[in-house]
Amino acid sequence: MPLHKALAAAFEDEIVILDSDHGSLLLLDTWAGQIWRFCDGSTTEAIESSVNGTPGRVRETLQVLMDTGLVCQINGEWIRSPIEWV
């Protein structure tokens, strides 16, 4: 399920996201943050070709991001949930 209210801040190479709906704090390391940033309408295949990692690792990361509500897949394209940068 996508996040409804989220605040994000970047600290060096990591991204911290506060999901105020569920009262949880999410930390994206450099790898996950890189994948998350590509979720701007890109397909899985486009993301795989844009990063330095195995297709399996990319797909696993996308699944984790989807499970946490940070991204969703619509018509084969990955879309980030809206956040507010602080």
Residue frames relative to the residue before (quaternion, step in Angstrom):
aa qw qx qy qz dx dy dz
M 1.0000 0.0000 0.0000 0.0000 0.00 0.00 0.00
P 0.4579 -0.7029 0.4658 0.2815 3.61 -0.82 0.90
L 0.5488 -0.5955 0.4744 0.3452 3.52 -1.21 0.53
H 0.2970 -0.7535 0.5572 0.1832 3.56 -1.10 0.67
K 0.7788 0.0839 -0.0366 0.6206 3.57 1.05 -0.74
A 0.1941 0.7855 -0.5640 0.1649 3.56 -0.45 1.17
L 0.1699 -0.7454 0.6390 0.0849 3.51 -1.13 0.83
A 0.0846 -0.8098 0.5801 0.0237 3.58 -0.99 0.80
A 0.0279 -0.7643 0.6441 0.0166 3.50 -1.24 0.63
A 0.3074 -0.7358 0.5743 0.1849 3.56 -1.09 0.74
F 0.0404 -0.7646 0.6431 -0.0115 3.53 -1.01 0.95
E 0.7978 -0.1589 0.0309 0.5808 3.53 -0.26 1.36
D 0.8119 -0.2322 0.1731 0.5069 3.63 -0.60 -1.06
E 0.6471 0.5112 -0.3166 0.4687 3.59 1.24 0.09
I 0.2533 -0.7368 0.6082 0.1519 3.53 -1.29 0.49
V 0.1620 -0.7636 0.6202 0.0774 3.54 -0.91 1.00
I 0.0622 -0.8010 0.5954 -0.0061 3.56 -0.82 1.05
L 0.2065 -0.7618 0.6056 0.1015 3.55 -0.89 1.02
D 0.1773 -0.7553 0.6264 0.0750 3.56 -0.69 1.16
S 0.1957 -0.8340 0.5065 0.0980 3.57 0.00 1.29
D 0.5515 0.6029 -0.4015 0.4139 3.61 1.19 -0.36
H 0.8007 0.2583 -0.1129 0.5286 3.56 0.97 -0.88
G 0.4362 -0.7235 0.4405 0.3036 3.57 1.28 0.02
S 0.5343 0.6206 -0.4182 0.3931 3.57 1.01 0.75
L 0.2998 -0.7253 0.5992 0.1580 3.50 -1.27 0.61
L 0.1240 -0.7996 0.5869 0.0295 3.57 -0.77 1.06
L 0.1404 -0.7838 0.6015 0.0644 3.57 -0.96 0.88
L 0.1443 -0.7710 0.6164 0.0686 3.55 -0.76 1.08
D 0.3229 -0.7290 0.5702 0.1980 3.55 -0.72 1.07
T 0.7677 -0.3691 0.2445 0.4633 3.58 -1.28 0.06
W 0.6732 0.5055 -0.2948 0.4521 3.59 0.88 -0.96
A 0.7053 0.4563 -0.2747 0.4678 3.58 0.73 -1.04
G 0.6307 0.5369 -0.3293 0.4534 3.58 1.04 -0.73
Q 0.6284 0.5305 -0.3248 0.4671 3.55 1.05 -0.78
I 0.6627 0.4884 -0.3014 0.4812 3.59 0.89 -0.91
W 0.6440 0.5412 -0.3113 0.4421 3.58 0.93 -0.97
R 0.6627 0.5151 -0.3109 0.4459 3.59 0.93 -0.85
F 0.6519 0.5071 -0.3183 0.4654 3.60 1.12 -0.56
C 0.5674 0.5940 -0.3891 0.4169 3.60 1.23 -0.18
D 0.3336 0.7362 -0.4930 0.3219 3.51 0.62 1.27
G 0.7413 -0.3013 0.1853 0.5704 3.52 1.24 0.54
S 0.4779 0.6745 -0.4271 0.3664 3.56 1.32 0.11
T 0.4468 -0.6527 0.5382 0.2911 3.54 -1.21 0.53
T 0.6766 -0.4595 0.3715 0.4394 3.56 -1.29 0.23
E 0.6679 0.5140 -0.3018 0.4455 3.57 0.88 -0.93
A 0.6497 0.5063 -0.3213 0.4672 3.61 0.98 -0.79
I 0.6419 0.5051 -0.3253 0.4765 3.59 0.99 -0.77
E 0.6380 0.5371 -0.3243 0.4465 3.58 0.94 -0.89
S 0.7144 0.4445 -0.2648 0.4711 3.58 0.95 -0.81
S 0.6673 0.5240 -0.2921 0.4413 3.60 1.24 -0.32
V 0.7487 0.3553 -0.2012 0.5222 3.59 1.19 -0.39
N 0.4599 -0.6629 0.5211 0.2784 3.52 -1.28 0.41
G 0.5191 0.5899 -0.4559 0.4179 3.55 0.12 1.31
T 0.6034 -0.5623 0.4108 0.3885 3.54 -1.23 0.29
P 0.6150 -0.5458 0.4070 0.3977 3.59 -1.14 0.51
G 0.6301 0.5453 -0.3384 0.4371 3.60 1.02 -0.75
R 0.6650 0.4923 -0.3050 0.4716 3.57 0.97 -0.85
V 0.6219 0.5308 -0.3400 0.4646 3.60 1.01 -0.76
R 0.6901 0.4818 -0.2838 0.4595 3.59 0.83 -0.98
E 0.6260 0.5274 -0.3326 0.4684 3.58 1.05 -0.74
T 0.6627 0.4989 -0.3003 0.4710 3.58 0.95 -0.86
L 0.6342 0.5190 -0.3297 0.4688 3.59 0.97 -0.79
Q 0.6424 0.5208 -0.3239 0.4595 3.58 0.99 -0.79
V 0.6515 0.5002 -0.3139 0.4761 3.60 0.95 -0.85
L 0.6486 0.5108 -0.3189 0.4656 3.58 0.94 -0.85
M 0.6532 0.4973 -0.3097 0.4798 3.58 1.02 -0.77
D 0.6494 0.5304 -0.3172 0.4431 3.60 0.95 -0.85
T 0.7050 0.4392 -0.2621 0.4913 3.60 1.11 -0.64
G 0.5403 -0.6532 0.3859 0.3640 3.58 1.27 -0.07
L 0.4772 0.6936 -0.4323 0.3229 3.60 1.23 0.15
V 0.7858 0.1001 -0.0608 0.6073 3.59 1.18 -0.49
C 0.0947 -0.7473 0.6471 0.1175 3.52 -1.33 0.23
Q 0.3573 -0.7151 0.5585 0.2216 3.53 -1.25 0.41
I 0.0107 -0.7874 0.6143 -0.0501 3.55 -0.77 1.12
N 0.8401 -0.0881 0.0116 0.5351 3.57 -0.65 1.16
G 0.7384 -0.4410 0.2254 0.4576 3.57 0.94 0.92
E 0.6590 0.4749 -0.3096 0.4942 3.59 1.28 0.02
W 0.3710 -0.7285 0.5390 0.2029 3.56 -1.03 0.87
I 0.0687 -0.7988 0.5970 -0.0277 3.55 -0.86 1.10
R 0.3986 -0.7001 0.5427 0.2377 3.58 -0.94 0.94
S 0.4747 -0.6087 0.5474 0.3233 3.53 -1.21 0.58
P 0.5530 -0.6207 0.4262 0.3567 3.58 -1.05 0.66
I 0.0101 -0.7771 0.6293 -0.0092 3.53 -1.07 0.83
E 0.3173 -0.7003 0.5963 0.2310 3.53 -1.32 0.26
W 0.3221 -0.7487 0.5486 0.1863 3.58 -0.75 1.06
V 0.1059 -0.7889 0.6037 0.0440 3.55 -0.98 0.89
